[in-house]
Amino acid sequence: MKILAIVGSLRKDSFNRQLAQEAKAALAGKAELEILDYHDIPLLNQDIEHPAPEAVAKARAAVTAADGIWFFTPEYNHFFPGVLKNVIDWLSRPQDGGKPQVLAGKPAAVSGITPGMSGTGLAQDHLVTLISFLNMHVMNAPRLTIPNCLGMVKDGKLELGLSKKYLDTQASAFVEFINAEKK
Ligand SMILES: Cc1cc2nc3c(=O)[nH]c(=O)nc-3n(C[C@H](O)[C@H](O)[C@H](O)COP(=O)(O)O)c2cc1C
């Protein structure tokens, strides 16, 4: 089983990217997890939509090849970041030649981590509204919200501690969710 992680942060030491890396370990033996590198996707401009820029075509191919998409989102001003909206907007568009958009029907899981107290719950709610509109099949429970993460960071590295069991639970649940969707 292949799971594609889409992280809503371009920051090198992103806590959400580190959480995605922890998820890769949590899935070991059950599924492979690849983190989508989309730093070179341009801002969406319909003037450059067709033919799709190479970075967009690569992202669409990665989504198409995946059995499920796991979003890891920061919270910016009680919303998910614009970089994540931009990549989802690209993925939401019909492909070159009129082929349908690639997100529809894909199983999706949502997680997030923040130094703040909200745990990214508000950002996740907005993200779920968007990806549901795009007809992704969202695993609404469990979702993972990790607040106050600075206490879990040692020398810039995230150490999940007590939260690890919740990530493990979500990883197992997502594998089951994807398998159930295939039936
Ligand atoms: C523009 C901006 C707005 C932010 N708004 C929030 C917020 O609403 N809630 C929150 O918990 N953290 C907020 N933060 C702090 C982010 O959670 C923090 O920078 C986090 O480390 C970003 O995720 P990353 O580590 O994956 O890059 C904000 C940060 C920025 C840059």
The ligand as a Tripos MOL2 file, in Angstrom:
@<TRIPOS>MOLECULE
LIG
   31    33     1     0     0
SMALL
NO_CHARGES

@<TRIPOS>ATOM
      1 C1          1.2980   33.4880    9.4540 C.3       1 LIG1
      2 C2          1.2850   32.6000   10.6540 C.ar      1 LIG1
      3 C3          0.1180   32.4320   11.3820 C.ar      1 LIG1
      4 C4          0.0780   31.5350   12.4660 C.ar      1 LIG1
      5 N1         -1.1240   31.3200   13.1000 N.ar      1 LIG1
      6 C5         -1.2130   30.3180   14.0350 C.ar      1 LIG1
      7 C6         -2.4900   29.9000   14.5390 C.ar      1 LIG1
      8 O1         -3.5380   30.4200   14.1710 O.2       1 LIG1
      9 N2         -2.5220   28.8890   15.4330 N.ar      1 LIG1
     10 C7         -1.3720   28.2520   15.8350 C.ar      1 LIG1
     11 O2         -1.4570   27.3020   16.6400 O.2       1 LIG1
     12 N3         -0.1520   28.6130   15.3690 N.ar      1 LIG1
     13 C8         -0.0470   29.6290   14.4690 C.ar      1 LIG1
     14 N4          1.1900   29.9660   13.9320 N.ar      1 LIG1
     15 C9          2.4080   29.2890   14.4250 C.3       1 LIG1
     16 C10         2.6480   27.9950   13.6590 C.3       1 LIG1
     17 O3          1.8500   26.9750   14.2320 O.3       1 LIG1
     18 C11         4.1380   27.5920   13.7600 C.3       1 LIG1
     19 O4          4.9240   28.5450   13.0740 O.3       1 LIG1
     20 C12         4.4020   26.1820   13.2510 C.3       1 LIG1
     21 O5          5.7080   25.8160   13.6190 O.3       1 LIG1
     22 C13         4.1990   26.0660   11.7390 C.3       1 LIG1
     23 O6          4.2400   24.7230   11.3280 O.3       1 LIG1
     24 P1          5.5760   24.0200   10.7860 P.3       1 LIG1
     25 O7          6.5010   23.8680   11.9840 O.co2     1 LIG1
     26 O8          5.1200   22.6940   10.2790 O.co2     1 LIG1
     27 O9          6.1690   24.9010    9.7230 O.co2     1 LIG1
     28 C14         1.2510   30.8560   12.8620 C.ar      1 LIG1
     29 C15         2.4500   31.0510   12.1320 C.ar      1 LIG1
     30 C16         2.4680   31.8990   11.0380 C.ar      1 LIG1
     31 C17         3.7510   32.0510   10.2360 C.3       1 LIG1
@<TRIPOS>BOND
     1     1     2 1
     2     2     3 ar
     3     2    30 ar
     4     3     4 ar
     5     4     5 ar
     6     4    28 ar
     7     5     6 ar
     8     6     7 ar
     9     6    13 1
    10     7     8 2
    11     7     9 ar
    12     9    10 ar
    13    10    11 2
    14    10    12 ar
    15    12    13 ar
    16    13    14 ar
    17    14    15 1
    18    14    28 ar
    19    15    16 1
    20    16    17 1
    21    16    18 1
    22    18    19 1
    23    18    20 1
    24    20    21 1
    25    20    22 1
    26    22    23 1
    27    23    24 1
    28    24    25 2
    29    24    26 1
    30    24    27 1
    31    28    29 ar
    32    29    30 ar
    33    30    31 1
@<TRIPOS>SUBSTRUCTURE
     1 LIG1         1 GROUP 0 **** ****
